[in-house]
Amino acid sequence: MEFISVLPRYGEAFLRLFFPSVCALCNKLLELDEQNLCAPCRLQVTRLKFRPSQEKIRISLCHGDEGWALFPYQDLVKEILHKIKFGRERALLEIFADEISSFMERRSHLAGYDLIIPIPIDLKRRLDRQFNQSGLLAKKIHQISGLLLESNVLLKRGGASPQSLLGREGRLINISQAFRLRHANRMKGKSILLVDDIFTTGATMEEAARTLKEHGANRVGYLALARTLSD
């Protein structure tokens, strides 16, 4: 039995002889028990996470009821998210699994939400990137929390400019009327947790929340992996 239990480890070691794994941040060869990041880089990322008292998003919200972010959008966290979003290295999202799990345990009242809905991207960007990073994050939160995931109910209209290229006022105008709902009647009376990778001005989350509440959602919360520190 002991021999059988170590077979996967031997298999991993054999594979790494031919396909070495390196740290996503410093390119150092990884040890057998390391995944995605070497121990020093993982420690650096862990140290960047917000303290529990810093997680709450404190800017004024018009349509959302509450919101949180786990990390500041800077330094190594920013680098990892860029690799996920633009380098298509979706497996790197696993780096944040432990932080997501501990956050959900601390915020036990989030179990009262009925649905998790990721912020969508329009079809053109979805085809270009081959995935929606917020959808991957929402799936990970679903796996950890057991909350029901609805990935295809909130849709984004095409034609808008990328929010990252705009200032606060431009973002508000650009995102106005950007979303529509499929099966809108299913939102009535529901508590919904919107998930996005990055919270900047809140314009995208607020427009999504407005759309959901317009169709009967009772409560909308925000959860972002990272947020900018300009607010």
GIPEQUI-V748879 format. One record per residue. N is the residue number from 1. OMEGA is omega as a letter, one per 40 degrees, with the letter a starting at -180 (999 if undefined). Layout:
[[N;OMEGA] [N;OMEGA]]
This chain:
[[1;a] [2;i] [3;a] [4;a] [5;a] [6;i] [7;i] [8;i] [9;i] [10;i] [11;i] [12;i] [13;i] [14;i] [15;a] [16;i] [17;a] [18;a] [19;a] [20;i] [21;i] [22;i] [23;a] [24;a] [25;a] [26;i] [27;i] [28;i] [29;a] [30;i] [31;a] [32;a] [33;i] [34;i] [35;i] [36;a] [37;i] [38;a] [39;i] [40;i] [41;i] [42;i] [43;i] [44;i] [45;i] [46;a] [47;a] [48;a] [49;i] [50;i] [51;a] [52;a] [53;a] [54;a] [55;a] [56;i] [57;a] [58;i] [59;a] [60;a] [61;i] [62;a] [63;i] [64;a] [65;i] [66;a] [67;a] [68;i] [69;a] [70;a] [71;i] [72;i] [73;a] [74;i] [75;a] [76;i] [77;i] [78;i] [79;a] [80;a] [81;i] [82;i] [83;i] [84;a] [85;a] [86;i] [87;i] [88;i] [89;a] [90;a] [91;a] [92;i] [93;a] [94;i] [95;a] [96;a] [97;a] [98;i] [99;i] [100;a] [101;a] [102;i] [103;a] [104;i] [105;i] [106;a] [107;a] [108;a] [109;i] [110;i] [111;i] [112;i] [113;a] [114;a] [115;i] [116;i] [117;i] [118;i] [119;a] [120;i] [121;a] [122;a] [123;a] [124;a] [125;i] [126;i] [127;i] [128;a] [129;a] [130;i] [131;i] [132;a] [133;i] [134;i] [135;i] [136;i] [137;i] [138;i] [139;i] [140;i] [141;i] [142;a] [143;a] [144;a] [145;a] [146;i] [147;a] [148;a] [149;i] [150;a] [151;a] [152;a] [153;i] [154;a] [155;i] [156;i] [157;i] [158;i] [159;a] [160;i] [161;i] [162;a] [163;a] [164;a] [165;a] [166;i] [167;a] [168;a] [169;i] [170;i] [171;a] [172;a] [173;a] [174;a] [175;a] [176;i] [177;a] [178;a] [179;i] [180;a] [181;i] [182;a] [183;a] [184;a] [185;a] [186;a] [187;a] [188;i] [189;a] [190;i] [191;a] [192;i] [193;i] [194;a] [195;i] [196;a] [197;a] [198;i] [199;a] [200;i] [201;a] [202;a] [203;a] [204;i] [205;a] [206;i] [207;i] [208;i] [209;i] [210;i] [211;a] [212;a] [213;i] [214;i] [215;i] [216;i] [217;a] [218;a] [219;i] [220;i] [221;a] [222;i] [223;i] [224;i] [225;a] [226;i] [227;i] [228;a] [229;a] [230;a] [231;999]]
